[in-house]
Amino acid sequence: MIRANNPELKSWLFIEHGSDFPIQNIPFGIFKPKNQANPRAGTRLGNFVIDLSVIAALGYFKDEGISSKEVFSQNTLNQFISLGKPIWRSVRDKLSVIFDLENREFWNTPDFREEVVYKIQDVEMLMPVSVGDYTDFYSSIEHATNVGKMFRDAENPLLPNWKHIPVGYHGRSSSIVISGTNIHRPMGQILQGNEDTPVFSQSRSLDFELEMAFISGKSTQLGQRISIREASNSIFGLVLFNDLSARDIQRWEYVPLGPFLSKSFGSIISPWIVTLDALEPFKTKGPKQDVAVLPYLQFEEPANYDIHLDVFLKPENGHEDRICRSNFKYMYWNMFQQLAHQTVGGCNINVGDIYGSGTISGPTPDSFGSMLELSWKGTKPILLSDGSERKFLEDNDTVIFRGFAEKNGIRIGFGEVVTKIIPPLK
Ligand code: MN
């Protein structure tokens, strides 16, 4: 067993029962103390943020070949991630030793606490990685089926390639931003009613897509393929991912080359990257792939993860209503297949690239991962507790995703990704 995953471990820091961030999690992120200028790497325990640059400067990561604070004093985790999986695992294990209740070396050392431990409200979370490239997959069979039923053929909703290829497209990385960033409603070309020429307008069907995203932990050369077997060593971890989409702009622009401006005005990630190591106990079988896949996509079960996902909508001055409850385990194509497929043609990847799962819909109507599906193309408005209805997002609505895995009393969570929709710039 990975040391840091030991369910018996407890921390000398106070961690509330039910926190997303027990000592068994130890995610990685980039933060900045509110009264200081410099970003640095951190981990989170309960409602505390731990400064890894100070721990490194004190010499505690010498065994990991990290002898100064430099690697943790960057404004991204890319340099740390490029050190490779044995180092991520070892640093996480070391942190679980340092913060172990049994370890008296630190918890009564005031200097250590003063310099290393911040309260969550005293820091600002920043983008954890520099994102070179962004791919968005389309890997939930329920989502692809729902969209196919709505826009193509109710009898044959999946296109012939769907069960053979983890379908994806190359997205825009510059507009991937951190939780808490407000996003302007996009402007664009839209067809109205039955007309055949477009108008320039703000989007009237602005949607979220409930996704998770994995972050690559490795850089490769052109022509190099990552096999399914190697894929788990090439993924650093996972975040929650809100891939905002303007359905009206999308409908007009997406033929024949796929989405463009309808999905490049803001995609938002949660700040803490939870490692695959931390999620190891929550591996589970995915849906049965009932069409045989080519050898490079064949994998060993279990390759999915049981991660509960909730979406909340909060109107301006209102309170949060949960409008969707889904699970990452519903993914038909798993991450390892996605990464093997991404590289099979010889595409090189880089540390810090982001791979969206695609909208994660489950089998029941309350588990659909977009408003397009929840409101069934606007025909079944979503009723909120304040009495108002939504077909799509309105200005000043806030969308909140939360996600966690839980088993045998251990909860490994992602925190949240929060996105407020604001009007277009004048
Ligand atoms: Mn998407």
Boltz pocket constraint, residues with backbone or C-beta under 6 A from the ligand:
constraints:
  - pocket:
      binder: B
      contacts: [[A, 136], [A, 137], [A, 209], [A, 211], [A, 243], [A, 356], [A, 358], [A, 359]]
      max_distance: 6.0
